């Protein structure tokens, strides 16, 4: 799934693990490069028409639950 998301073909045998990515992040932070990198990525996305300025995050979890008994005494016939 990561390969598909990152558009990395099967030819690349090694992918960075969590520790490698975290070390890279800390290196960017120590050298104060994160803001510049984010700005560059945003510029590229905007040039391609892929940058969203505002959005709404939606998160939902579906769980198995018994039917509600709240309206059990109400006639269930559609009106």
Secondary structure, DSSP 8 states (H G I E B T S, - for coil): -HHHHHT--TT------HHHHHHHHHHHHHTT-HHHHHHHHHHHHHHTT---SS---------------TTTTS-----
